[in-house]
Amino acid sequence: MLPQTRKLQVRTADQTRRAELDLSPDETGAAIIQSAVEHWALPADADYALVNVTQGRALKPGETLEEAGVAAGDVLEVQPVLVAGG
């Protein structure tokens, strides 16, 4: 039996881009970030974090939506990781 998808909102940190998606509970944070970078033409040379703003916690890249406890209706935000120094 296929896992039940969850309708989620995914957006960029500046909220200029957003999408309502039906995602599988097996989807990982890294896959969602990669898809956002490709579809929204985000800078590929930057690092990103995926944050569940509804629950106030970041997802680990290899963590699935199921493992992270992401629920239908949650808002996930793709945030650039700022590196100090350089």
Buried (B, 14 or more C-beta within 10 A) or exposed (E): EEEEBBEBBBBBBEEEBEEEBEBBBEBBBBBBBBBBBEEBEBEEEEEBBBBBBBBEEBBBBEBBBEBBEBEEEBBBBBBBEEEEEE
